[in-house]
Amino acid sequence: MFVPDLLVTPVDEERGEETSHVSAALAELVVEITSRSNARHDRITKPAACATAGIPLYLLVDRWAPGGPTATLYGEPKGDVYRLLSAAKFGDPLKVPAPFDLVIDTGEFPEA
């Protein structure tokens, strides 16, 4: 079981606030924010598990990326692999497709 930094699911009024567990089948987006100590886990292990679970979108906010701070959106899971949908250096916009249809201003992300 993984606990993501952010999990987006549809509102379920019947589930109630007392439930802390959510089935991966309900997830529409998982967001992971790396730290130095967990970057490899967030880049490799977690996306493979999320893709296997069929979670449509995985957003990795990685200020420790080898090429510099980057936000990377993955989607279209197949087996334990995602397809790269888009990537943005911090400061560039990142488009998130339906059902969200939004643009994230990564200029607001702290680089240090």
N, C-alpha and C positions, 0 to 999 in steps of 0.2 A: 504494500500500500504506500502510495506517495501522497504527500501533502503539498500541493502547489502553492506558489506565492499568491496567485489569484486564479480563481475558477469562475467561469461564467456559465450559468445554467438558466433555463427558463424558470420563471416564478412558479412555485408550487405551493398554493395556499394551504393545502392539506398536509404538507410535510411538517409544518410547524417549525418553530425556532429551536426546539430542544434537540433536534437531530443534527449531529455534527458530521455524519457520513452521507456522502452523495455518490450515487452510482456513476461510474465513468460514462455509462451509456447516456446520461443526461447532459453531460458537458458539451458545450459548444466551443469553448475557448479555454486554454490553459496558458497562463503567463508565468514564466520563470525569470527571476532577476538574479544574475550570478553574483557571487562573491568570490574572492580568491580561493577560498577553501572548497567551494562546491561547483566551480565552473565546469569541470569535466563531467560531473554527474548531471548537471543541467543541460550540457551540450550533447551528451551521448545516451546515458541510461534513461533519463526521464522522457525524452522525445520518443525513444523506441517503445517504451511502455505505453505512452499516450497514443502513439500510432497503432499499436497492437489493440488497444481498447477502442479504436475507431473515433477518437476525439477529432473533430474536423479541423481545428486550428490550434497551433502551438506557437506562441510568441516568446522568443528568447531575447531578453534585454541584457546585453552582455558588455559591460564596460571594461571587461578584461579580455576581450577578443584579440587574437594575435594581430590583426590589422588595424586595431584601434576600436574604440567604443562603437558598438553596432547593435541595432535592433533588427532581428531576423524573424520573418513570419514564414511558418511552414504550414502546409495543408495537403489535401488529397492523400490521406494515409493509405498505404497498401502494405499489408503485413506489418512489419515493425519499422517501416521507413516512411518518411514524409517527403514530399516534393517541396523544394524551395519556391515560395511564392514571391517574396520580395525581401530586400534588405536595405537598410538605411544607416549611414553613419550618423552618429548623434549630431543633430542640427538639421538633418534632412527630414522631409515628411515621409511617413510610412502609411501606405493605404491598406486598410483592412476591409476585405470584401464582405458581401452579404453573408449572414443576415445583419451585419453591423454597419456596413457601408460608411466608414468613417476614415478620417486621416488623423494620424497621431503626430503631434508636433514633438519630435524627439529633441528639439532644441531646449526643451524644459528638463531633460534628463541630466542629472549631475554626472560630470565626467571624472570628478575626483572625490 
